[in-house]
């Protein structure tokens, strides 16, 4: 009798270990043929929590399905205080050992910095680019292009938004954040932003950073400093999309300006509530990420849940 009981206990224990933790499949949908596909994830680096791992699982399946080209981050790559060095164990705990699916592993990443990253050693996130063949962060703010013959051209611009938030000067979280914002030259970054947005003639102009310009209520909301500083430049230079995080939500916002404002901050820990405003076309406080698909004359934005469901989709012709 004892042997039978022990056998049953061992059997169920082994069965529990063999259960697929993420039995999620991608909802059936299509993306434009020949499009450049970019996944956007933010507020994600929470030490391999269950939502982060589920997102990574779905991102890998999505990449296998659609041959995704790249991943950009909207910051808060490592909680709660960034990383200390290029040897910090969080590189493995939150990144290398999480986003290691067969299809996702070769995909290049182009991160931006969040306020939690600024609490750590931001130079280490830049330096890690020398040790990783997929982590590409040459500076705290930078730009890059994708342009192929007879295909879509996109100018991506990553900005460092923390130095624009006045509260971080008055109430920095720690000495690292104090150093990061006090040594930043926001006037210089704005001049650079205006200059790079004016360069070239891409099919699409995409800016991404951590703090939202416009956002729903429920966590941090909109950022007045960026409304004041970024929106005039975006309008003048014809920015098509601004991706952000900080709010732990998934949102699509359209104001009277031409720019689409997309929040992808559901990487690991969704916010407790959300109150959509009149400019919200969509907004949920769920774990997930965004898939954006660009052709020369169209853009499709798909909001994906951690379970592989397409929560909302926008398909737009050139000119938005």
C-alpha positions in Angstrom: 0.0 0.0 0.0 2.8 2.4 0.9 4.6 1.6 -2.3 1.5 2.3 -4.3 1.0 5.6 -2.6 4.6 6.6 -3.1 4.3 5.6 -6.8 1.2 7.8 -7.2 2.9 10.8 -5.5 5.9 10.4 -7.7 3.8 10.0 -10.9 1.8 13.2 -10.3 4.9 15.1 -9.3 6.5 14.1 -12.6 3.3 14.9 -14.5 3.2 18.4 -13.0 6.8 19.0 -14.1 6.0 18.0 -17.7 3.0 20.4 -18.0 3.6 23.1 -20.6 3.7 26.4 -18.7 2.8 28.4 -21.8 0.5 26.4 -24.0 -0.3 29.4 -26.1 -0.7 29.6 -29.8 -0.8 32.6 -32.0 -4.2 33.8 -33.1 -4.6 33.5 -36.8 -4.2 36.8 -38.6 -2.1 38.2 -41.5 0.4 41.0 -41.9 1.2 42.8 -45.2 3.3 40.7 -47.5 6.9 41.8 -47.7 6.6 44.2 -44.7 9.3 45.1 -42.3 8.2 43.6 -39.0 9.3 45.1 -35.7 8.2 43.9 -32.2 8.0 46.6 -29.4 8.2 45.6 -25.7 8.6 47.9 -22.7 8.8 47.8 -18.9 9.9 44.2 -19.2 13.1 43.4 -17.3 11.4 42.0 -14.1 13.7 39.0 -13.4 12.0 36.5 -15.6 8.6 36.8 -14.0 5.8 34.7 -15.5 4.4 37.5 -17.7 7.8 38.3 -19.1 8.4 34.6 -20.0 4.9 34.3 -21.5 5.6 37.4 -23.7 9.0 35.9 -24.7 7.3 32.6 -25.6 4.7 34.4 -27.8 7.3 36.7 -29.4 9.3 33.6 -30.4 6.2 32.0 -32.0 5.3 35.2 -33.8 8.8 35.4 -35.2 8.6 31.8 -36.4 5.3 32.6 -38.0 6.1 36.0 -39.7 9.9 36.2 -39.8 10.1 39.2 -37.6 13.0 41.5 -38.4 13.8 43.3 -35.1 12.9 44.1 -31.5 12.9 47.6 -30.0 12.4 48.3 -26.3 10.7 51.3 -24.7 12.8 51.1 -21.6 12.9 49.8 -18.1 14.9 47.0 -19.4 16.1 46.0 -15.9 14.2 46.4 -12.6 14.4 47.9 -10.2 17.8 49.6 -10.5 19.1 48.8 -13.9 22.3 46.8 -14.1 25.6 47.4 -12.4 28.0 46.2 -15.1 28.2 44.1 -18.3 28.7 41.0 -16.0 25.5 41.7 -13.9 23.5 38.5 -13.5 20.4 40.3 -14.6 21.6 40.1 -18.2 21.0 36.4 -18.1 18.0 36.4 -15.7 15.9 38.9 -17.6 17.3 38.8 -21.1 19.6 36.0 -22.4 17.9 33.1 -20.6 14.4 34.4 -21.4 14.4 35.6 -25.0 16.2 32.5 -26.2 13.6 30.8 -28.4 14.9 29.3 -31.6 13.4 31.9 -34.0 13.8 34.9 -31.7 17.5 34.2 -30.8 19.0 35.7 -34.0 16.8 38.8 -34.0 18.6 42.2 -33.3 17.4 44.4 -30.4 17.6 48.2 -30.4 16.8 49.3 -26.8 16.0 52.6 -25.2 16.5 53.6 -21.6 13.8 54.0 -18.9 13.9 55.6 -15.5 14.6 52.3 -13.8 17.6 51.8 -16.1 18.8 55.3 -15.1 18.9 54.1 -11.5 21.8 51.8 -12.5 24.8 52.0 -14.7 23.5 53.1 -18.1 27.0 52.9 -19.6 26.9 49.2 -19.0 23.9 48.8 -21.2 25.8 50.7 -23.9 28.9 48.6 -23.4 27.0 45.3 -23.5 26.6 45.9 -27.2 30.3 44.9 -27.5 29.6 41.5 -25.9 26.3 40.7 -27.5 25.6 40.1 -31.2 21.9 41.1 -30.7 22.0 44.0 -28.2 22.6 47.2 -30.1 22.7 50.4 -28.0 25.5 52.7 -29.1 24.5 55.6 -26.9 21.8 56.9 -24.5 20.1 58.3 -27.6 20.8 57.3 -31.2 19.3 56.6 -34.6 19.4 53.8 -37.2 18.0 53.0 -40.6 16.6 50.0 -42.3 16.6 50.4 -46.0 16.7 47.6 -48.6 16.6 47.8 -52.4 13.0 48.0 -53.7 11.7 47.8 -50.2 10.5 50.0 -47.3 12.9 52.5 -45.7 12.4 53.4 -42.0 14.3 55.8 -39.9 14.3 54.8 -36.3 15.2 57.3 -33.6 15.7 56.2 -30.0 15.5 59.0 -27.4 16.5 59.3 -23.7 13.4 60.8 -22.0 14.3 60.6 -18.3 16.4 63.9 -18.4 13.3 65.8 -19.6 11.2 64.8 -16.5 11.6 67.6 -14.0 10.6 65.5 -11.0 13.8 63.4 -11.4 15.9 66.4 -10.7 14.0 67.3 -7.6 13.4 63.8 -6.3 15.9 61.4 -7.9 15.5 57.7 -6.9 19.2 57.3 -6.1 22.6 58.8 -6.9 22.8 57.0 -10.3 19.6 58.7 -11.5 20.8 62.0 -10.1 24.0 61.7 -12.1 22.2 60.6 -15.2 19.8 63.5 -15.4 22.1 66.2 -14.0 24.8 65.4 -16.6 22.4 65.2 -19.5 22.1 68.2 -21.9 18.5 68.2 -23.0 18.9 71.2 -25.3 21.6 69.3 -27.1 19.4 66.2 -27.4 16.5 68.3 -28.8 18.9 69.9 -31.4 20.1 66.4 -32.3 16.6 65.1 -32.5 15.4 67.8 -34.8 18.6 67.4 -37.0 18.3 63.6 -37.5 14.6 63.8 -38.2 15.3 66.2 -40.9 17.9 64.0 -42.5 17.2 61.7 -45.4 13.9 60.9 -47.0 12.5 57.6 -45.4 9.1 56.1 -46.0 8.5 56.2 -42.3 9.8 58.2 -39.4 9.6 56.3 -36.1 10.7 57.7 -32.7 10.8 55.6 -29.5 11.6 56.2 -25.9 10.4 55.4 -22.4 8.0 58.2 -21.2 4.7 58.7 -23.0 3.8 62.0 -24.6 0.1 61.3 -24.4 -1.4 58.5 -22.4 -4.5 57.2 -20.6 -4.9 57.8 -16.9 -4.3 55.1 -14.4 -0.6 55.1 -13.6 1.7 57.9 -14.8 -0.4 59.4 -17.6 0.9 61.9 -20.1 4.2 63.7 -19.8 3.7 67.5 -20.0 7.4 68.1 -20.5 7.4 65.9 -23.6 4.2 67.5 -24.9 6.0 70.8 -24.7 9.3 69.7 -26.1 8.7 66.8 -28.5 5.3 67.5 -30.1 6.4 70.7 -32.0 9.4 68.8 -33.4 7.3 65.8 -34.3 4.7 68.0 -36.0 7.4 70.0 -37.9 9.4 66.9 -39.1 6.4 64.7 -39.8 7.0 61.9 -37.3 4.7 59.0 -38.1 4.8 57.0 -34.9 6.1 57.4 -31.3 6.5 54.2 -29.3 6.8 54.5 -25.5 6.3 52.6 -22.2 6.3 53.8 -18.6 2.6 53.2 -18.3 2.3 49.5 -17.9 -0.4 49.2 -20.5 -1.0 48.8 -24.2 -2.5 51.9 -25.8 -3.1 53.5 -29.2 -3.6 57.2 -29.2 -4.5 59.6 -32.0 -4.7 63.3 -31.3 -5.3 66.1 -33.8 -1.7 65.8 -34.8 -0.4 63.4 -37.5 1.7 61.3 -35.2 0.4 58.0 -33.8 1.2 57.5 -30.1 1.7 53.8 -29.2 2.3 52.6 -25.6 3.9 49.2 -25.2 4.5 48.9 -21.5 3.0 45.5 -20.8 6.3 43.6 -20.8 6.0 42.1 -17.3 3.8 43.8 -14.7 0.5 45.4 -15.9 -0.8 48.5 -14.0 -3.8 48.1 -11.7 -6.2 50.2 -13.6 -6.6 52.3 -16.8 -8.9 55.1 -17.7 -9.0 55.7 -21.4 -9.4 59.3 -22.6 -11.1 60.8 -25.7 -7.9 60.3 -27.8 -7.6 56.6 -26.9 -8.5 54.4 -29.9 -7.5 51.5 -27.7 -6.2 50.9 -24.2 -5.9 47.9 -21.8 -3.9 47.1 -18.7 -2.8 43.7 -19.8 0.6 42.0 -20.3 1.7 42.0 -23.9 3.6 43.8 -26.6 3.2 45.3 -30.1 3.9 44.0 -33.6 4.3 46.8 -36.2 4.5 45.9 -39.9 5.7 48.5 -42.4 5.4 48.6 -46.2 6.2 51.6 -48.3 2.6 52.8 -48.2 1.0 51.1 -45.2 1.4 50.4 -41.5 -0.2 47.7 -39.4 -0.1 47.8 -35.7 -1.1 44.7 -33.8 -1.4 44.6 -30.0 -0.6 41.1 -28.8 -1.5 39.6 -25.4 0.9 37.3 -23.5 -1.4 34.4 -24.6 -1.0 35.1 -28.3 -4.3 36.9 -28.7 -4.5 39.9 -31.0 -6.2 42.4 -28.8 -6.5 45.2 -31.3 -5.3 46.0 -34.8 -4.9 49.2 -36.8 -4.2 49.1 -40.5 -3.4 52.5 -42.0 -2.4 53.8 -45.4 0.5 56.2 -45.9 -0.2 59.5 -44.4 -2.2 58.0 -41.5 
